[in-house]
Amino acid sequence: MNKELTTDAAAAVRHARYGRLPERIRFEDMTEEVEAADGGVNASYDPEGSWKFYSCLALDLGL
């Protein structure tokens, strides 16, 4: 019984110090739908220029 009083007292002190919690944000308010650009990902792929971004440790070390 004494433990319940201390937790209630602690809750009252905490509420007096910090007040109440802010309102909960809905999931719909946290997300946003955006239309994708025409052409998608494939429009930016360049197979002839892709070698520029290839990384290999053996090639870097000259092995």
Biopython code that builds the backbone (N, CA, C, O; Angstrom):
import numpy as np
from Bio.PDB.StructureBuilder import StructureBuilder

atoms = [
    (1, "MET", "N", (0.820, -1.178, 0.000)),
    (1, "MET", "CA", (0.000, 0.000, 0.000)),
    (1, "MET", "C", (0.874, 1.256, 0.000)),
    (1, "MET", "O", (0.569, 2.229, -0.690)),
    (2, "ASN", "N", (1.953, 1.231, 0.771)),
    (2, "ASN", "CA", (2.835, 2.381, 0.864)),
    (2, "ASN", "C", (3.515, 2.638, -0.480)),
    (2, "ASN", "O", (3.766, 3.783, -0.855)),
    (3, "LYS", "N", (3.807, 1.548, -1.197)),
    (3, "LYS", "CA", (4.464, 1.692, -2.499)),
    (3, "LYS", "C", (3.539, 2.398, -3.487)),
    (3, "LYS", "O", (4.012, 3.190, -4.303)),
    (4, "GLU", "N", (2.230, 2.131, -3.434)),
    (4, "GLU", "CA", (1.276, 2.799, -4.317)),
    (4, "GLU", "C", (1.229, 4.297, -4.048)),
    (4, "GLU", "O", (1.100, 5.094, -4.977)),
    (5, "LEU", "N", (1.332, 4.675, -2.793)),
    (5, "LEU", "CA", (1.308, 6.089, -2.457)),
    (5, "LEU", "C", (2.534, 6.799, -3.003)),
    (5, "LEU", "O", (2.441, 7.933, -3.474)),
    (6, "THR", "N", (3.675, 6.142, -2.941)),
    (6, "THR", "CA", (4.891, 6.776, -3.437)),
    (6, "THR", "C", (4.857, 6.902, -4.954)),
    (6, "THR", "O", (5.331, 7.902, -5.492)),
    (7, "THR", "N", (4.308, 5.915, -5.657)),
    (7, "THR", "CA", (4.227, 6.022, -7.108)),
    (7, "THR", "C", (3.214, 7.085, -7.512)),
    (7, "THR", "O", (3.426, 7.803, -8.489)),
    (8, "ASP", "N", (2.100, 7.194, -6.761)),
    (8, "ASP", "CA", (1.129, 8.253, -7.045)),
    (8, "ASP", "C", (1.725, 9.620, -6.751)),
    (8, "ASP", "O", (1.497, 10.572, -7.497)),
    (9, "ALA", "N", (2.475, 9.720, -5.685)),
    (9, "ALA", "CA", (3.111, 10.989, -5.339)),
    (9, "ALA", "C", (4.161, 11.352, -6.384)),
    (9, "ALA", "O", (4.281, 12.512, -6.778)),
    (10, "ALA", "N", (4.913, 10.361, -6.825)),
    (10, "ALA", "CA", (5.925, 10.605, -7.853)),
    (10, "ALA", "C", (5.264, 11.032, -9.159)),
    (10, "ALA", "O", (5.772, 11.903, -9.864)),
    (11, "ALA", "N", (4.137, 10.416, -9.473)),
    (11, "ALA", "CA", (3.419, 10.796, -10.687)),
    (11, "ALA", "C", (2.886, 12.216, -10.581)),
    (11, "ALA", "O", (2.893, 12.959, -11.563)),
    (12, "ALA", "N", (2.420, 12.599, -9.387)),
    (12, "ALA", "CA", (1.917, 13.962, -9.192)),
    (12, "ALA", "C", (3.043, 14.974, -9.306)),
    (12, "ALA", "O", (2.859, 16.042, -9.889)),
    (13, "VAL", "N", (4.193, 14.656, -8.761)),
    (13, "VAL", "CA", (5.354, 15.553, -8.857)),
    (13, "VAL", "C", (5.806, 15.666, -10.308)),
    (13, "VAL", "O", (6.107, 16.760, -10.786)),
    (14, "ARG", "N", (5.854, 14.534, -11.006)),
    (14, "ARG", "CA", (6.262, 14.524, -12.411)),
    (14, "ARG", "C", (5.292, 15.337, -13.260)),
    (14, "ARG", "O", (5.715, 16.083, -14.143)),
    (15, "HIS", "N", (3.994, 15.199, -12.998)),
    (15, "HIS", "CA", (2.984, 15.944, -13.743)),
    (15, "HIS", "C", (3.088, 17.440, -13.446)),
    (15, "HIS", "O", (2.908, 18.263, -14.344)),
    (16, "ALA", "N", (3.374, 17.793, -12.208)),
    (16, "ALA", "CA", (3.510, 19.202, -11.851)),
    (16, "ALA", "C", (4.744, 19.811, -12.508)),
    (16, "ALA", "O", (4.742, 20.985, -12.878)),
    (17, "ARG", "N", (5.800, 19.009, -12.651)),
    (17, "ARG", "CA", (7.040, 19.542, -13.219)),
    (17, "ARG", "C", (6.978, 19.638, -14.745)),
    (17, "ARG", "O", (7.381, 20.648, -15.322)),
    (18, "TYR", "N", (6.479, 18.595, -15.390)),
    (18, "TYR", "CA", (6.528, 18.530, -16.847)),
    (18, "TYR", "C", (5.192, 18.814, -17.517)),
    (18, "TYR", "O", (5.160, 19.081, -18.719)),
    (19, "GLY", "N", (4.107, 18.765, -16.791)),
    (19, "GLY", "CA", (2.796, 18.958, -17.400)),
    (19, "GLY", "C", (2.347, 17.708, -18.123)),
    (19, "GLY", "O", (2.810, 16.607, -17.824)),
    (20, "ARG", "N", (1.438, 17.879, -19.082)),
    (20, "ARG", "CA", (0.952, 16.713, -19.806)),
    (20, "ARG", "C", (1.725, 16.511, -21.104)),
    (20, "ARG", "O", (2.381, 17.422, -21.608)),
    (21, "LEU", "N", (1.632, 15.320, -21.620)),
    (21, "LEU", "CA", (2.327, 14.981, -22.854)),
    (21, "LEU", "C", (1.663, 15.677, -24.036)),
    (21, "LEU", "O", (0.464, 15.951, -23.994)),
    (22, "PRO", "N", (2.426, 15.968, -25.092)),
    (22, "PRO", "CA", (1.812, 16.547, -26.287)),
    (22, "PRO", "C", (0.868, 15.544, -26.948)),
    (22, "PRO", "O", (0.953, 14.342, -26.697)),
    (23, "GLU", "N", (-0.016, 16.038, -27.777)),
    (23, "GLU", "CA", (-0.957, 15.164, -28.474)),
    (23, "GLU", "C", (-0.205, 14.219, -29.392)),
    (23, "GLU", "O", (0.836, 14.569, -29.949)),
    (24, "ARG", "N", (-0.741, 13.027, -29.541)),
    (24, "ARG", "CA", (-0.121, 12.017, -30.391)),
    (24, "ARG", "C", (-0.274, 12.406, -31.863)),
    (24, "ARG", "O", (-1.342, 12.857, -32.278)),
    (25, "ILE", "N", (0.780, 12.235, -32.644)),
    (25, "ILE", "CA", (0.753, 12.543, -34.071)),
    (25, "ILE", "C", (0.279, 11.303, -34.816)),
    (25, "ILE", "O", (0.812, 10.210, -34.624)),
    (26, "ARG", "N", (-0.724, 11.481, -35.665)),
    (26, "ARG", "CA", (-1.251, 10.350, -36.422)),
    (26, "ARG", "C", (-0.243, 9.927, -37.492)),
    (26, "ARG", "O", (0.545, 10.744, -37.968)),
    (27, "PHE", "N", (-0.276, 8.648, -37.863)),
    (27, "PHE", "CA", (0.638, 8.125, -38.883)),
    (27, "PHE", "C", (0.420, 8.823, -40.222)),
    (27, "PHE", "O", (1.376, 9.077, -40.955)),
    (28, "GLU", "N", (-0.835, 9.134, -40.542)),
    (28, "GLU", "CA", (-1.142, 9.799, -41.806)),
    (28, "GLU", "C", (-0.498, 11.182, -41.879)),
    (28, "GLU", "O", (-0.179, 11.658, -42.968)),
    (29, "ASP", "N", (-0.305, 11.822, -40.743)),
    (29, "ASP", "CA", (0.316, 13.144, -40.723)),
    (29, "ASP", "C", (1.838, 13.067, -40.831)),
    (29, "ASP", "O", (2.485, 14.068, -41.139)),
    (30, "MET", "N", (2.417, 11.889, -40.582)),
    (30, "MET", "CA", (3.868, 11.732, -40.638)),
    (30, "MET", "C", (4.354, 11.302, -42.019)),
    (30, "MET", "O", (5.548, 11.394, -42.303)),
    (31, "THR", "N", (3.465, 10.841, -42.872)),
    (31, "THR", "CA", (3.877, 10.353, -44.183)),
    (31, "THR", "C", (3.315, 11.242, -45.276)),
    (31, "THR", "O", (2.341, 11.967, -45.071)),
    (32, "GLU", "N", (3.942, 11.177, -46.435)),
    (32, "GLU", "CA", (3.502, 11.977, -47.564)),
    (32, "GLU", "C", (3.705, 11.165, -48.843)),
    (32, "GLU", "O", (4.762, 10.567, -49.047)),
    (33, "GLU", "N", (2.701, 11.149, -49.684)),
    (33, "GLU", "CA", (2.823, 10.463, -50.962)),
    (33, "GLU", "C", (3.299, 11.450, -52.010)),
    (33, "GLU", "O", (2.796, 12.569, -52.108)),
    (34, "VAL", "N", (4.284, 11.014, -52.798)),
    (34, "VAL", "CA", (4.844, 11.858, -53.853)),
    (34, "VAL", "C", (4.881, 11.036, -55.125)),
    (34, "VAL", "O", (5.289, 9.875, -55.107)),
    (35, "GLU", "N", (4.463, 11.621, -56.213)),
    (35, "GLU", "CA", (4.507, 10.941, -57.511)),
    (35, "GLU", "C", (5.955, 10.768, -57.957)),
    (35, "GLU", "O", (6.778, 11.665, -57.777)),
    (36, "ALA", "N", (6.259, 9.627, -58.531)),
    (36, "ALA", "CA", (7.594, 9.365, -59.053)),
    (36, "ALA", "C", (7.787, 10.120, -60.357)),
    (36, "ALA", "O", (6.827, 10.369, -61.087)),
    (37, "ALA", "N", (9.019, 10.481, -60.645)),
    (37, "ALA", "CA", (9.328, 11.187, -61.884)),
    (37, "ALA", "C", (9.128, 10.241, -63.067)),
    (37, "ALA", "O", (9.280, 9.027, -62.932)),
    (38, "ASP", "N", (8.790, 10.800, -64.212)),
    (38, "ASP", "CA", (8.621, 9.985, -65.412)),
    (38, "ASP", "C", (9.940, 9.332, -65.791)),
    (38, "ASP", "O", (10.993, 9.967, -65.730)),
    (39, "GLY", "N", (9.886, 8.084, -66.176)),
    (39, "GLY", "CA", (11.080, 7.363, -66.575)),
    (39, "GLY", "C", (11.616, 6.479, -65.473)),
    (39, "GLY", "O", (12.239, 5.457, -65.760)),
    (40, "GLY", "N", (11.397, 6.831, -64.241)),
    (40, "GLY", "CA", (11.817, 6.011, -63.113)),
    (40, "GLY", "C", (13.317, 5.899, -62.976)),
    (40, "GLY", "O", (14.056, 6.785, -63.405)),
    (41, "VAL", "N", (13.765, 4.823, -62.385)),
    (41, "VAL", "CA", (15.182, 4.612, -62.109)),
    (41, "VAL", "C", (15.938, 4.250, -63.382)),
    (41, "VAL", "O", (17.099, 4.629, -63.541)),
    (42, "ASN", "N", (15.300, 3.530, -64.277)),
    (42, "ASN", "CA", (15.989, 3.061, -65.485)),
    (42, "ASN", "C", (16.431, 4.202, -66.387)),
    (42, "ASN", "O", (17.365, 4.023, -67.169)),
    (43, "ALA", "N", (15.806, 5.352, -66.311)),
    (43, "ALA", "CA", (16.182, 6.470, -67.163)),
    (43, "ALA", "C", (17.565, 7.003, -66.803)),
    (43, "ALA", "O", (18.230, 7.576, -67.666)),
    (44, "SER", "N", (18.021, 6.839, -65.570)),
    (44, "SER", "CA", (19.315, 7.375, -65.163)),
    (44, "SER", "C", (20.443, 6.349, -65.263)),
    (44, "SER", "O", (21.592, 6.687, -64.980)),
    (45, "TYR", "N", (20.155, 5.117, -65.653)),
    (45, "TYR", "CA", (21.183, 4.082, -65.729)),
    (45, "TYR", "C", (21.959, 4.204, -67.032)),
    (45, "TYR", "O", (21.375, 4.243, -68.115)),
    (46, "ASP", "N", (23.271, 4.263, -66.915)),
    (46, "ASP", "CA", (24.143, 4.352, -68.085)),
    (46, "ASP", "C", (25.129, 3.191, -68.025)),
    (46, "ASP", "O", (26.115, 3.264, -67.291)),
    (47, "PRO", "N", (24.881, 2.102, -68.795)),
    (47, "PRO", "CA", (25.747, 0.923, -68.689)),
    (47, "PRO", "C", (27.186, 1.193, -69.121)),
    (47, "PRO", "O", (28.104, 0.558, -68.603)),
    (48, "GLU", "N", (27.408, 2.114, -70.051)),
    (48, "GLU", "CA", (28.772, 2.391, -70.499)),
    (48, "GLU", "C", (29.548, 3.222, -69.486)),
    (48, "GLU", "O", (30.776, 3.145, -69.431)),
    (49, "GLY", "N", (28.849, 4.009, -68.691)),
    (49, "GLY", "CA", (29.521, 4.825, -67.695)),
    (49, "GLY", "C", (29.549, 4.198, -66.324)),
    (49, "GLY", "O", (30.083, 4.793, -65.388)),
    (50, "SER", "N", (28.984, 3.004, -66.177)),
    (50, "SER", "CA", (28.914, 2.388, -64.855)),
    (50, "SER", "C", (30.275, 1.922, -64.360)),
    (50, "SER", "O", (30.445, 1.745, -63.154)),
    (51, "TRP", "N", (31.252, 1.717, -65.240)),
    (51, "TRP", "CA", (32.573, 1.273, -64.818)),
    (51, "TRP", "C", (33.268, 2.331, -63.956)),
    (51, "TRP", "O", (34.190, 2.003, -63.209)),
    (52, "LYS", "N", (32.848, 3.575, -64.049)),
    (52, "LYS", "CA", (33.476, 4.652, -63.285)),
    (52, "LYS", "C", (33.241, 4.488, -61.784)),
    (52, "LYS", "O", (34.021, 4.984, -60.971)),
    (53, "PHE", "N", (32.181, 3.801, -61.428)),
    (53, "PHE", "CA", (31.816, 3.664, -60.029)),
    (53, "PHE", "C", (32.148, 2.281, -59.483)),
    (53, "PHE", "O", (31.760, 1.956, -58.360)),
    (54, "TYR", "N", (32.848, 1.472, -60.243)),
    (54, "TYR", "CA", (33.222, 0.131, -59.799)),
    (54, "TYR", "C", (34.390, 0.229, -58.840)),
    (54, "TYR", "O", (35.361, 0.934, -59.113)),
    (55, "SER", "N", (34.308, -0.469, -57.722)),
    (55, "SER", "CA", (35.375, -0.442, -56.746)),
    (55, "SER", "C", (35.797, -1.873, -56.428)),
    (55, "SER", "O", (34.966, -2.721, -56.103)),
    (56, "CYS", "N", (37.074, -2.121, -56.523)),
    (56, "CYS", "CA", (37.608, -3.445, -56.236)),
    (56, "CYS", "C", (38.939, -3.251, -55.514)),
    (56, "CYS", "O", (39.821, -2.552, -56.013)),
    (57, "LEU", "N", (39.082, -3.857, -54.360)),
    (57, "LEU", "CA", (40.301, -3.696, -53.576)),
    (57, "LEU", "C", (41.520, -4.238, -54.315)),
    (57, "LEU", "O", (42.598, -3.647, -54.245)),
    (58, "ALA", "N", (41.361, -5.363, -55.026)),
    (58, "ALA", "CA", (42.502, -5.945, -55.763)),
    (58, "ALA", "C", (42.962, -4.983, -56.852)),
    (58, "ALA", "O", (44.166, -4.832, -57.059)),
    (59, "LEU", "N", (42.049, -4.337, -57.545)),
    (59, "LEU", "CA", (42.440, -3.382, -58.573)),
    (59, "LEU", "C", (43.067, -2.141, -57.946)),
    (59, "LEU", "O", (44.022, -1.589, -58.491)),
    (60, "ASP", "N", (42.542, -1.700, -56.813)),
    (60, "ASP", "CA", (43.109, -0.531, -56.142)),
    (60, "ASP", "C", (44.542, -0.781, -55.692)),
    (60, "ASP", "O", (45.374, 0.126, -55.716)),
    (61, "LEU", "N", (44.831, -2.025, -55.276)),
    (61, "LEU", "CA", (46.181, -2.348, -54.825)),
    (61, "LEU", "C", (47.103, -2.723, -55.978)),
    (61, "LEU", "O", (48.302, -2.907, -55.768)),
    (62, "GLY", "N", (46.567, -2.840, -57.199)),
    (62, "GLY", "CA", (47.382, -3.167, -58.350)),
    (62, "GLY", "C", (47.735, -4.640, -58.421)),
    (62, "GLY", "O", (48.776, -5.002, -58.969)),
    (63, "LEU", "N", (46.883, -5.492, -57.874)),
    (63, "LEU", "CA", (47.170, -6.930, -57.899)),
    (63, "LEU", "C", (46.655, -7.582, -59.150)),
    (63, "LEU", "O", (46.816, -8.790, -59.327)),
]
sb = StructureBuilder()
sb.init_structure("model")
sb.init_model(0)
sb.init_chain("A")
sb.init_seg("    ")
for serial, (resi, resn, name, xyz) in enumerate(atoms, 1):
    if name == "N":
        sb.init_residue(resn, " ", resi, " ")
    sb.init_atom(name, np.array(xyz, "f"), 0.0, 1.0, " ", f" {name:<3s}", serial, name[0])
structure = sb.get_structure()
